[in-house]
Amino acid sequence: MKKSARSARPPKSVVAFKVDPELAALLDAIPNKSEFIRAAVQARLVAACPLCRGSGVAPPNTRDELARLVADHPLVACVHCGSREPRPCHAPGHCDDDARMLAFERYGLFSCQRCFADARACESCMRPFWPVRGGQGRCETCRKTPSASA
């Protein structure tokens, strides 16, 4: 007896996970949420860092690989205007007095000179931000978080 083409496919597994009610409502509005979730998970796995594979910790002895990765990606985009400039140096202690480079190293937020001139430092976390309205002294993240003094 011949097997049908249908039975040749491997069985699928069901994976479940908990989400907030707001996310559940958004997912319920998607016509094929299973396909959407599969595509999102696959895209995230493909985008994982090639050195740490998404763990956030580079394995030992990856210095040469990291140097090659940085050499392959010598430009970095300004978070505000999108202009691309050569990647700033990362030499320890070299740019300690440059607020723009400190923002890049501390928060991963690269700004070109022109845009950084319009940025303000958050009075709570020192993260650079571009105020939409005058008088804002805190970045959006700190404005959403109640201050310790309140």
MDTraj code that builds the backbone (N, CA, C; nanometers):
import mdtraj as md
import numpy as np

residues = "MET LYS LYS SER ALA ARG SER ALA ARG PRO PRO LYS SER VAL VAL ALA PHE LYS VAL ASP PRO GLU LEU ALA ALA LEU LEU ASP ALA ILE PRO ASN LYS SER GLU PHE ILE ARG ALA ALA VAL GLN ALA ARG LEU VAL ALA ALA CYS PRO LEU CYS ARG GLY SER GLY VAL ALA PRO PRO ASN THR ARG ASP GLU LEU ALA ARG LEU VAL ALA ASP HIS PRO LEU VAL ALA CYS VAL HIS CYS GLY SER ARG GLU PRO ARG PRO CYS HIS ALA PRO GLY HIS CYS ASP ASP ASP ALA ARG MET LEU ALA PHE GLU ARG TYR GLY LEU PHE SER CYS GLN ARG CYS PHE ALA ASP ALA ARG ALA CYS GLU SER CYS MET ARG PRO PHE TRP PRO VAL ARG GLY GLY GLN GLY ARG CYS GLU THR CYS ARG LYS THR PRO SER ALA SER ALA".split()
xyz = np.array([
    [0.0838, -0.1175, 0.0000],
    [0.0000, 0.0000, 0.0000],
    [0.0881, 0.1236, 0.0000],
    [0.0558, 0.2201, -0.0845],
    [0.1343, 0.3427, -0.0955],
    [0.0920, 0.4433, 0.0110],
    [0.1926, 0.5151, 0.0626],
    [0.1632, 0.6233, 0.1560],
    [0.1293, 0.7479, 0.0768],
    [0.0356, 0.8222, 0.1257],
    [0.0015, 0.9473, 0.0573],
    [0.1059, 1.0531, 0.0869],
    [0.1113, 1.1549, 0.0019],
    [0.2063, 1.2654, 0.0212],
    [0.1791, 1.3376, 0.1528],
    [0.0552, 1.3361, 0.1959],
    [0.0192, 1.4028, 0.3214],
    [0.0849, 1.3391, 0.4412],
    [0.0936, 1.2103, 0.4446],
    [0.1489, 1.1419, 0.5610],
    [0.3015, 1.1513, 0.5658],
    [0.3655, 1.1955, 0.4571],
    [0.5106, 1.2068, 0.4539],
    [0.5612, 1.3285, 0.5309],
    [0.4723, 1.4249, 0.5564],
    [0.5146, 1.5457, 0.6295],
    [0.5300, 1.5155, 0.7781],
    [0.6357, 1.5685, 0.8399],
    [0.6522, 1.5442, 0.9840],
    [0.5415, 1.6153, 1.0621],
    [0.5038, 1.5599, 1.1768],
    [0.3988, 1.6235, 1.2563],
    [0.4476, 1.7561, 1.3142],
    [0.3544, 1.8482, 1.3330],
    [0.3893, 1.9786, 1.3908],
    [0.3756, 1.9716, 1.5418],
    [0.4541, 2.0547, 1.6109],
    [0.4461, 2.0647, 1.7559],
    [0.3713, 2.1907, 1.7931],
    [0.3047, 2.1848, 1.9053],
    [0.2341, 2.3019, 1.9560],
    [0.3186, 2.3631, 2.0662],
    [0.3407, 2.4945, 2.0573],
    [0.4146, 2.5680, 2.1591],
    [0.3214, 2.6745, 2.2148],
    [0.3124, 2.6836, 2.3460],
    [0.2252, 2.7830, 2.4083],
    [0.3081, 2.8771, 2.4938],
    [0.2641, 3.0007, 2.5036],
    [0.3308, 3.0975, 2.5903],
    [0.2281, 3.1981, 2.6389],
    [0.2557, 3.2582, 2.7545],
    [0.1642, 3.3542, 2.8147],
    [0.1958, 3.4941, 2.7658],
    [0.0897, 3.5745, 2.7461],
    [0.1059, 3.7136, 2.7047],
    [0.0095, 3.8001, 2.7852],
    [0.0371, 3.9301, 2.7876],
    [-0.0529, 4.0254, 2.8514],
    [-0.1824, 4.0325, 2.7716],
    [-0.2920, 4.0725, 2.8359],
    [-0.4200, 4.0832, 2.7651],
    [-0.4147, 4.1768, 2.6447],
    [-0.3365, 4.2840, 2.6537],
    [-0.3261, 4.3780, 2.5415],
    [-0.2627, 4.3115, 2.4199],
    [-0.1559, 4.2351, 2.4439],
    [-0.0901, 4.1658, 2.3324],
    [-0.1810, 4.0569, 2.2764],
    [-0.2529, 3.9879, 2.3639],
    [-0.3466, 3.8848, 2.3178],
    [-0.4523, 3.9457, 2.2266],
    [-0.5025, 4.0637, 2.2618],
    [-0.6036, 4.1295, 2.1786],
    [-0.5456, 4.1674, 2.0424],
    [-0.4211, 4.2168, 2.0423],
    [-0.3570, 4.2515, 1.9146],
    [-0.3373, 4.1274, 1.8278],
    [-0.2928, 4.0181, 1.8890],
    [-0.2719, 3.8955, 1.8132],
    [-0.4037, 3.8392, 1.7601],
    [-0.5100, 3.8499, 1.8398],
    [-0.6412, 3.8001, 1.7960],
    [-0.6920, 3.8750, 1.6740],
    [-0.6477, 3.9988, 1.6548],
    [-0.6927, 4.0788, 1.5403],
    [-0.6206, 4.0410, 1.4108],
    [-0.5143, 3.9626, 1.4199],
    [-0.4380, 3.9219, 1.3020],
    [-0.5066, 3.8008, 1.2389],
    [-0.5305, 3.8045, 1.1061],
    [-0.6024, 3.6947, 1.0405],
    [-0.5399, 3.5565, 1.0630],
    [-0.4101, 3.5427, 1.0514],
    [-0.3434, 3.4139, 1.0710],
    [-0.2339, 3.4323, 1.1739],
    [-0.2738, 3.4349, 1.3006],
    [-0.1756, 3.4670, 1.4036],
    [-0.0681, 3.3604, 1.4177],
    [-0.0989, 3.2332, 1.3893],
    [0.0036, 3.1287, 1.3976],
    [0.1154, 3.1554, 1.2977],
    [0.0791, 3.1893, 1.1759],
    [0.1797, 3.2190, 1.0739],
    [0.2586, 3.3444, 1.1119],
    [0.1903, 3.4454, 1.1656],
    [0.2568, 3.5686, 1.2091],
    [0.3589, 3.5396, 1.3186],
    [0.3203, 3.4605, 1.4177],
    [0.4104, 3.4284, 1.5291],
    [0.5280, 3.3461, 1.4795],
    [0.5018, 3.2464, 1.3921],
    [0.6123, 3.1668, 1.3358],
    [0.7122, 3.2557, 1.2629],
    [0.6615, 3.3464, 1.1790],
    [0.7495, 3.4356, 1.1025],
    [0.8281, 3.5282, 1.1956],
    [0.7628, 3.5784, 1.3002],
    [0.8316, 3.6688, 1.3939],
    [0.9426, 3.5960, 1.4693],
    [0.9161, 3.4742, 1.5138],
    [1.0174, 3.3965, 1.5860],
    [1.1333, 3.3624, 1.4928],
    [1.1027, 3.3194, 1.3710],
    [1.2090, 3.2863, 1.2756],
    [1.2935, 3.4086, 1.2420],
    [1.2306, 3.5242, 1.2252],
    [1.3050, 3.6466, 1.1943],
    [1.3964, 3.6834, 1.3101],
    [1.3490, 3.6673, 1.4315],
    [1.4299, 3.7008, 1.5493],
    [1.5485, 3.6061, 1.5627],
    [1.5275, 3.4792, 1.5346],
    [1.6372, 3.3834, 1.5438],
    [1.7432, 3.4087, 1.4373],
    [1.7019, 3.4514, 1.3200],
    [1.7956, 3.4822, 1.2130],
    [1.8750, 3.6080, 1.2466],
    [1.8127, 3.7020, 1.3201],
    [1.8765, 3.8293, 1.3495],
    [1.9673, 3.8246, 1.4726],
    [1.9804, 3.7111, 1.5358],
    [2.0628, 3.7021, 1.6560],
    [2.2084, 3.7340, 1.6241],
    [2.2767, 3.7913, 1.7190],
    [2.4180, 3.8257, 1.7046],
    [2.4973, 3.7002, 1.6684],
    [2.5825, 3.7085, 1.5668],
    [2.6585, 3.5896, 1.5272],
    [2.7633, 3.5479, 1.6303],
    [2.8019, 3.6386, 1.7188],
    [2.9015, 3.6023, 1.8193],
    [2.8378, 3.5418, 1.9432],
    [2.7334, 3.6078, 1.9962],
    [2.6744, 3.5592, 2.1214],
    [2.5484, 3.4776, 2.0978],
    [2.5010, 3.4748, 1.9732],
    [2.3795, 3.4029, 1.9347],
    [2.2593, 3.4463, 2.0185],
    [2.2541, 3.5764, 2.0454],
    [2.1393, 3.6331, 2.1152],
    [2.1460, 3.6287, 2.2664],
    [2.2529, 3.5748, 2.3224],
    [2.2616, 3.5641, 2.4683],
    [2.3053, 3.6948, 2.5332],
    [2.3727, 3.7809, 2.4569],
    [2.4231, 3.9051, 2.5125],
    [2.5622, 3.8923, 2.5716],
    [2.6166, 3.7703, 2.5749],
    [2.7510, 3.7468, 2.6285],
    [2.8328, 3.6781, 2.5202],
    [2.9392, 3.7452, 2.4777],
    [3.0246, 3.6870, 2.3737],
    [3.1089, 3.5750, 2.4337],
    [3.1202, 3.4634, 2.3643],
    [3.2020, 3.3541, 2.4158],
    [3.3494, 3.3939, 2.4197],
    [3.4272, 3.3259, 2.5014],
    [3.5703, 3.3593, 2.5091],
    [3.6389, 3.3372, 2.3742],
    [3.7499, 3.4048, 2.3556],
    [3.8326, 3.3911, 2.2354],
    [3.7601, 3.4323, 2.1079],
    [3.6779, 3.5368, 2.1142],
    [3.6087, 3.5850, 1.9944],
    [3.6627, 3.7202, 1.9498],
    [3.7756, 3.7599, 2.0034],
    [3.8310, 3.8911, 1.9718],
    [3.8521, 3.9104, 1.8216],
    [3.9098, 3.8089, 1.7556],
    [3.9337, 3.8192, 1.6113],
    [3.8030, 3.8279, 1.5337],
    [3.7032, 3.7482, 1.5744],
    [3.5733, 3.7524, 1.5072],
    [3.5072, 3.8884, 1.5260],
    [3.5164, 3.9440, 1.6462],
    [3.4578, 4.0753, 1.6738],
    [3.5279, 4.1828, 1.5920],
    [3.6599, 4.1771, 1.5842],
    [3.7346, 4.2745, 1.5042],
    [3.6942, 4.2662, 1.3574],
    [3.6761, 4.1456, 1.3067],
    [3.6338, 4.1273, 1.1681],
    [3.4908, 4.1807, 1.1479],
    [3.4019, 4.1575, 1.2439],
    [3.2643, 4.2062, 1.2349],
    [3.2611, 4.3589, 1.2323],
    [3.3392, 4.4225, 1.3186],
    [3.3448, 4.5689, 1.3217],
    [3.4052, 4.6221, 1.1918],
    [3.5067, 4.5545, 1.1411],
    [3.5676, 4.5983, 1.0148],
    [3.4696, 4.5860, 0.8987],
    [3.3821, 4.4858, 0.9040],
    [3.2827, 4.4681, 0.7981],
    [3.1694, 4.5697, 0.8068],
    [3.1531, 4.6333, 0.9214],
    [3.0463, 4.7310, 0.9422],
    [3.1057, 4.8612, 0.9969],
    [3.1829, 4.9322, 0.9123],
    [3.2548, 5.0494, 0.9613],
    [3.1689, 5.1745, 0.9799],
    [3.0446, 5.1743, 0.9313],
    [2.9608, 5.2935, 0.9434],
    [2.8504, 5.2706, 1.0456],
    [2.8107, 5.3783, 1.1107],
    [2.7009, 5.3731, 1.2068],
    [2.6061, 5.4883, 1.1744],
    [2.4760, 5.4656, 1.1917],
    [2.3756, 5.5660, 1.1562],
    [2.3356, 5.6493, 1.2773],
    [2.3169, 5.7780, 1.2549],
    [2.2687, 5.8696, 1.3586],
    [2.1253, 5.8303, 1.3937],
    [2.0955, 5.8171, 1.5232],
    [1.9616, 5.7755, 1.5655],
    [1.8566, 5.8816, 1.5375],
    [1.8994, 6.0051, 1.5149],
    [1.8024, 6.1130, 1.4951],
    [1.7764, 6.1407, 1.3472],
    [1.8824, 6.1605, 1.2687],
    [1.8626, 6.1980, 1.1278],
    [1.8944, 6.0851, 1.0295],
    [1.9622, 5.9785, 1.0763],
    [1.9929, 5.8653, 0.9898],
    [2.1199, 5.8779, 0.9079],
    [2.1895, 5.9916, 0.9169],
    [2.3140, 6.0052, 0.8404],
    [2.4149, 5.9024, 0.8914],
    [2.4997, 5.8548, 0.8012],
    [2.5959, 5.7508, 0.8373],
    [2.7357, 5.8103, 0.8466],
    [2.8058, 5.7721, 0.9520],
    [2.9421, 5.8193, 0.9761],
    [3.0287, 5.7016, 1.0169],
    [3.1614, 5.7180, 1.0087],
    [3.2495, 5.6103, 1.0555],
    [3.2235, 5.5798, 1.2024],
    [3.2303, 5.4512, 1.2352],
    [3.2098, 5.4070, 1.3731],
    [3.3119, 5.4734, 1.4649],
    [3.2665, 5.5298, 1.5778],
    [3.3603, 5.5929, 1.6717],
    [3.4530, 5.4895, 1.7346],
    [3.5642, 5.5385, 1.7854],
    [3.6602, 5.4484, 1.8494],
    [3.6016, 5.3941, 1.9794],
    [3.6539, 5.2817, 2.0229],
    [3.6109, 5.2239, 2.1503],
    [3.7293, 5.2077, 2.2442],
    [3.8366, 5.2798, 2.2194],
    [3.9542, 5.2650, 2.3040],
    [3.9200, 5.3112, 2.4457],
    [3.9377, 5.2267, 2.5471],
    [3.9050, 5.2652, 2.6843],
    [3.9785, 5.3926, 2.7260],
    [3.9040, 5.4869, 2.7810],
    [3.9622, 5.6110, 2.8301],
    [3.9877, 5.7155, 2.7243],
    [3.9754, 5.6796, 2.5957],
    [4.0090, 5.7722, 2.4883],
    [3.9092, 5.8860, 2.4751],
    [3.7819, 5.8580, 2.4913],
    [3.6781, 5.9588, 2.4692],
    [3.5965, 5.9859, 2.5959],
    [3.6586, 5.9708, 2.7117],
    [3.5850, 5.9861, 2.8380],
    [3.5257, 6.1240, 2.8581],
    [3.5822, 6.2266, 2.7942],
    [3.5314, 6.3622, 2.8140],
    [3.4379, 6.4064, 2.7012],
    [3.4027, 6.3167, 2.6117],
    [3.3153, 6.3486, 2.4992],
    [3.1766, 6.2909, 2.5262],
    [3.0793, 6.3762, 2.5573],
    [2.9442, 6.3317, 2.5935],
    [2.8785, 6.2536, 2.4803],
    [2.9060, 6.2905, 2.3576],
    [2.8475, 6.2208, 2.2429],
    [2.8974, 6.0773, 2.2356],
    [3.0269, 6.0563, 2.2575],
    [3.0832, 5.9217, 2.2535],
    [3.0405, 5.8412, 2.3763],
    [3.0277, 5.9076, 2.4904],
    [2.9796, 5.8374, 2.6101],
    [2.8371, 5.7874, 2.5886],
    [2.7532, 5.8672, 2.5233],
    [2.6157, 5.8253, 2.4944],
    [2.6164, 5.7041, 2.4023],
    [2.7083, 5.7032, 2.3070],
    [2.7182, 5.5899, 2.2155],
    [2.7632, 5.4643, 2.2893],
    [2.8646, 5.4775, 2.3730],
    [2.9161, 5.3608, 2.4434],
    [2.8216, 5.3126, 2.5525],
    [2.7591, 5.4034, 2.6240],
    [2.6722, 5.3660, 2.7359],
    [2.5361, 5.3160, 2.6896],
    [2.4763, 5.3847, 2.5914],
    [2.3397, 5.3525, 2.5503],
    [2.3284, 5.2981, 2.4090],
    [2.4379, 5.2980, 2.3326],
    [2.4320, 5.2523, 2.1946],
    [2.3620, 5.3515, 2.1030],
    [2.3486, 5.4761, 2.1479],
    [2.2814, 5.5800, 2.0704],
    [2.3857, 5.6674, 2.0031],
    [2.4054, 5.6464, 1.8741],
    [2.5013, 5.7297, 1.8025],
    [2.4303, 5.8510, 1.7455],
    [2.4898, 5.9686, 1.7650],
    [2.4365, 6.0934, 1.7097],
    [2.5473, 6.1637, 1.6343],
    [2.5120, 6.2194, 1.5184],
    [2.6096, 6.3013, 1.4474],
    [2.6280, 6.4313, 1.5270],
    [2.7340, 6.5046, 1.4981],
    [2.7625, 6.6291, 1.5712],
    [2.6449, 6.7253, 1.5650],
    [2.5863, 6.7410, 1.4465],
    [2.4780, 6.8379, 1.4283],
    [2.3567, 6.8023, 1.5139],
    [2.3152, 6.6762, 1.5119],
    [2.1982, 6.6345, 1.5900],
    [2.2271, 6.6356, 1.7393],
    [2.3483, 6.5970, 1.7779],
    [2.3802, 6.5928, 1.9204],
    [2.3752, 6.7329, 1.9809],
    [2.4006, 6.8356, 1.8995],
    [2.3942, 6.9736, 1.9489],
    [2.2516, 7.0093, 1.9929],
    [2.1498, 6.9441, 1.9340],
    [2.0101, 6.9695, 1.9699],
    [1.9589, 6.8776, 2.0805],
    [2.0395, 6.7789, 2.1187],
    [1.9961, 6.6831, 2.2204],
    [2.0148, 6.7412, 2.3600],
    [1.9389, 6.6875, 2.4536],
    [1.9553, 6.7219, 2.5951],
    [1.9847, 6.5935, 2.6697],
    [2.0503, 6.6046, 2.7815],
    [2.0764, 6.4888, 2.8666],
    [1.9642, 6.4792, 2.9687],
    [1.9074, 6.3607, 2.9839],
    [1.8005, 6.3391, 3.0815],
    [1.8546, 6.3682, 3.2209],
    [1.7793, 6.4432, 3.2979],
    [1.8269, 6.4777, 3.4321],
    [1.8227, 6.3591, 3.5278],
    [1.7549, 6.2508, 3.4891],
    [1.7497, 6.1321, 3.5742],
    [1.8563, 6.0296, 3.5380],
    [1.8662, 5.9945, 3.4086],
    [1.9563, 5.8860, 3.3682],
    [2.0725, 5.9316, 3.2801],
    [2.0740, 6.0576, 3.2403],
    [2.1767, 6.1169, 3.1547],
    [2.1721, 6.0650, 3.0110],
    [2.0691, 5.9908, 2.9735],
    [2.0520, 5.9423, 2.8367],
    [2.0178, 6.0618, 2.7477],
    [2.0788, 6.0733, 2.6290],
    [2.0448, 6.1851, 2.5416],
    [1.9045, 6.1668, 2.4824],
    [1.8329, 6.2768, 2.4668],
    [1.7018, 6.2731, 2.4033],
    [1.6782, 6.4057, 2.3346],
    [1.5825, 6.4068, 2.2445],
    [1.5498, 6.5270, 2.1687],
    [1.4106, 6.5706, 2.2117],
    [1.4019, 6.6770, 2.2901],
    [1.2706, 6.7189, 2.3416],
    [1.1774, 6.7633, 2.2299],
    [1.0522, 6.7198, 2.2409],
    [0.9503, 6.7595, 2.1446],
    [0.8967, 6.8964, 2.1824],
    [0.8758, 6.9171, 2.3099],
    [0.8296, 7.0464, 2.3601],
    [0.9371, 7.1015, 2.4539],
    [0.9492, 7.2311, 2.4593],
    [1.0488, 7.2930, 2.5468],
    [1.0209, 7.2640, 2.6930],
    [1.1251, 7.2639, 2.7738],
    [1.1096, 7.2486, 2.9174],
    [1.1148, 7.1058, 2.9674],
    [1.1231, 7.0068, 2.8786],
    [1.1307, 6.8687, 2.9241],
    [1.2735, 6.8382, 2.9653],
    [1.2910, 6.7950, 3.0873],
    [1.4246, 6.7639, 3.1357],
    [1.4511, 6.6159, 3.1487],
    [1.3483, 6.5311, 3.1184],
    [1.3644, 6.3870, 3.1333],
    [1.3284, 6.3172, 3.0023],
    [1.3987, 6.2083, 2.9735],
    [1.3704, 6.1309, 2.8526],
    [1.2352, 6.0610, 2.8673],
    [1.1854, 6.0074, 2.7586],
    [1.0529, 5.9445, 2.7582],
    [1.0458, 5.8273, 2.8562],
    [1.1507, 5.7480, 2.8641],
    [1.1521, 5.6341, 2.9546],
    [1.1403, 5.6789, 3.0995],
    [1.2165, 5.7812, 3.1384],
    [1.2121, 5.8299, 3.2762],
    [1.0811, 5.9026, 3.3068],
    [1.0211, 5.9658, 3.2048],
    [0.8909, 6.0316, 3.2285],
    [0.7836, 5.9288, 3.2562],
    [0.7943, 5.8107, 3.1958],
    [0.6958, 5.7054, 3.2175],
    [0.7133, 5.6371, 3.3528],
    [0.8361, 5.6425, 3.4061],
    [0.8665, 5.5779, 3.5330],
    [0.8527, 5.6812, 3.6456],
    [0.7758, 5.6499, 3.7502],
    [0.7637, 5.7463, 3.8615],
    [0.9007, 5.7681, 3.9258],
    [0.9318, 5.8921, 3.9558],
    [1.0611, 5.9231, 4.0172],
    [1.0622, 5.8811, 4.1626],
    [1.1805, 5.8586, 4.2158],
    [1.1955, 5.8146, 4.3539],
    [1.1481, 5.9222, 4.4518],
    [1.1546, 6.0490, 4.4097],
    [1.1156, 6.1576, 4.4993],
    [0.9656, 6.1795, 4.5010],
    [0.8930, 6.1217, 4.4045],
    [0.7483, 6.1440, 4.3972],
    [0.6726, 6.0561, 4.4909],
])
top = md.Topology()
chain = top.add_chain()
for i, resn in enumerate(residues, 1):
    res = top.add_residue(resn, chain, resSeq=i)
    for name in ("N", "CA", "C"):
        top.add_atom(name, md.element.get_by_symbol(name[0]), res)
traj = md.Trajectory(xyz[None], top)
